[in-house]
């Protein structure tokens, strides 16, 4: 019997991995990239063994979670780091590596049983990290459909992250060079709002940051691309996809 699988995601980096990895994987695969497609009627017609959510921006209705095996991928070693904006919260806390966790989705956010964990580097820009994460995610998906592991309950102390607010991407001017580098790189991904600075009638947004050490114990040098636009009213209230 051939199994049916669904991948629900909205990010380009996951679309690429879906095409590259799952095109030659066993089973019938369906890609959902719009929350209007995630209905009970549609899922009943597809009859999936698993529904994978690599990157999804909407709450999944409880009736779907109760009726189907839904698996999400969270960028922390849960129960540490449950909650929103895991990448940005990890970098802000000085983490250089993390675990990507595949876990069963439940009514309580990021509290479900764990299928797999794998190490993930937090080096580079958010775009580079998300692309690295996407490759690892689909490797984990292939492992799950192959070995069908039994999920294991989370253990340890719970630490919950709070979703970042748009105004937290504003450069304050009191950051160290390392803190400024981290602020720029952790927001530097497609569809994410860049770190910004309000200057008079202009808004300066920053991307492609590089922190270069200097010889003789001198302070490092931070290089970044800067885009200057006419200042928008209430820029900090723009949507934040982190």
Secondary structure as the mmCIF struct_conf table of DSSP 4:
data_model
#
loop_
_struct_conf.conf_type_id
_struct_conf.id
_struct_conf.beg_label_comp_id
_struct_conf.beg_label_asym_id
_struct_conf.beg_label_seq_id
_struct_conf.end_label_comp_id
_struct_conf.end_label_asym_id
_struct_conf.end_label_seq_id
STRN STRN1 UNK A 4 UNK A 9
HELX_RH_AL_P HELX_RH_AL_P1 UNK A 12 UNK A 21
HELX_RH_3T_P HELX_RH_3T_P1 UNK A 22 UNK A 24
BEND BEND1 UNK A 25 UNK A 27
STRN STRN2 UNK A 28 UNK A 32
BEND BEND2 UNK A 34 UNK A 34
HELX_RH_3T_P HELX_RH_3T_P2 UNK A 35 UNK A 37
HELX_RH_AL_P HELX_RH_AL_P2 UNK A 40 UNK A 46
TURN_TY1_P TURN_TY1_P1 UNK A 47 UNK A 47
BEND BEND3 UNK A 49 UNK A 49
STRN STRN3 UNK A 50 UNK A 55
BEND BEND4 UNK A 58 UNK A 58
HELX_LH_PP_P HELX_LH_PP_P1 UNK A 59 UNK A 61
HELX_RH_AL_P HELX_RH_AL_P3 UNK A 62 UNK A 67
BEND BEND5 UNK A 68 UNK A 68
STRN STRN4 UNK A 70 UNK A 74
BEND BEND6 UNK A 75 UNK A 76
TURN_TY1_P TURN_TY1_P2 UNK A 78 UNK A 79
STRN STRN5 UNK A 80 UNK A 83
BEND BEND7 UNK A 84 UNK A 84
HELX_RH_AL_P HELX_RH_AL_P4 UNK A 86 UNK A 92
TURN_TY1_P TURN_TY1_P3 UNK A 93 UNK A 94
BEND BEND8 UNK A 96 UNK A 96
STRN STRN6 UNK A 97 UNK A 104
BEND BEND9 UNK A 107 UNK A 108
TURN_TY1_P TURN_TY1_P4 UNK A 109 UNK A 110
BEND BEND10 UNK A 112 UNK A 112
HELX_LH_PP_P HELX_LH_PP_P2 UNK A 113 UNK A 113
STRN STRN7 UNK A 114 UNK A 121
BEND BEND11 UNK A 124 UNK A 124
HELX_RH_AL_P HELX_RH_AL_P5 UNK A 126 UNK A 147
HELX_LH_PP_P HELX_LH_PP_P3 UNK A 149 UNK A 151
STRN STRN8 UNK A 152 UNK A 152
BEND BEND12 UNK A 156 UNK A 156
STRN STRN9 UNK A 159 UNK A 161
HELX_LH_PP_P HELX_LH_PP_P4 UNK A 162 UNK A 165
HELX_RH_3T_P HELX_RH_3T_P3 UNK A 166 UNK A 169
STRN STRN10 UNK A 170 UNK A 170
BEND BEND13 UNK A 173 UNK A 173
HELX_RH_AL_P HELX_RH_AL_P6 UNK A 177 UNK A 186
TURN_TY1_P TURN_TY1_P5 UNK A 187 UNK A 187
BEND BEND14 UNK A 189 UNK A 189
TURN_TY1_P TURN_TY1_P6 UNK A 190 UNK A 191
BEND BEND15 UNK A 192 UNK A 192
HELX_LH_PP_P HELX_LH_PP_P5 UNK A 193 UNK A 194
STRN STRN11 UNK A 195 UNK A 199
TURN_TY1_P TURN_TY1_P7 UNK A 200 UNK A 201
STRN STRN12 UNK A 202 UNK A 212
BEND BEND16 UNK A 215 UNK A 215
TURN_TY1_P TURN_TY1_P8 UNK A 216 UNK A 217
HELX_LH_PP_P HELX_LH_PP_P6 UNK A 218 UNK A 220
STRN STRN13 UNK A 221 UNK A 230
HELX_LH_PP_P HELX_LH_PP_P7 UNK A 231 UNK A 232
TURN_TY1_P TURN_TY1_P9 UNK A 233 UNK A 234
HELX_RH_3T_P HELX_RH_3T_P4 UNK A 235 UNK A 237
BEND BEND17 UNK A 238 UNK A 238
#
